[in-house]
């Protein structure tokens, strides 16, 4: 009996080592999957943030592009047609608020980003577009001035966003992962917020 037991002992060590190796390989695989999933989540977040920035640019530039025609309009019907065109861009107004929310999430409650400022901004733009020129004939001087000021702020916002979010990163996974952490844009958000708060009579 002792000889049989002694003969079995050498088999225990290889089996133990094999199980240990399999366990280590399994742990390494699971950890690599964990890291990969984490990177994928960051990539998707970065892509979403970048998409909001692009839509915010389209929003600002799209409305700004209609303001000269609105200013030069000579009738209520003409203005209604221009406002209809501007409405296509107004539909993207939520993007700049989403961008602010992403910044607020990254900076936390102690950060300087106030999403209410961006909510107020898009509300003001919407109100201006609806209120200006609701009468027959050419625009009065007050409405012309309001559109001029609105265009200046929209152009400043567009320029700021274009300078912050480079178009070349759209297809770069590594760059979008960096965006998800705030690198390259989060520090510029307070300035964007200041632009949004510049609206007159707010």
Beta strands, then each sheet from edge to edge (+ up, - down):
end
